[in-house]
Amino acid sequence: MAKYMEKMLPDGPKGELENVSLVDRANVVSGDPDEQAALFFSKDGVTAGVWECGAYKERIENRPVEEMCVVISGEVTLSTDDGASETYGPGDSFLFRRGFTGYWETKDRFRKYFFSTS
């Protein structure tokens, strides 16, 4: 690996994801997040990595971070309280914005690359 560049692989920099618990279980409406992740970088409120979850639905109120996502596998549907809804699948990129209020829902395993700022 070069000092100032790194290829982001779907299984993380060490070739495997680790069990994590990032989703607030109090906000889970149904299912089980069953999360795994690997970080490529984390410093001063900026984080880049791979995150995976199981099938679940979560209520999100006033999301505190900005996040850019690229879907590796599975699908996620984001829906807002005003009725807007968008589904993202493999190869799709999307911004998951600070202030979002609504639902995150996956119906099967889901994996994404992410880059977030808090």
Protein Blocks (a to p, Z undefined) as FASTA:
>chain_A
ZZkbccddfkbjnopacdddfbcfklpmgdjfkpadddfbdcehiacdddddddddddde
hiabdcddddfbdcdddddfkopacdddehiacdddehiacddddfbdcdddddddZZ
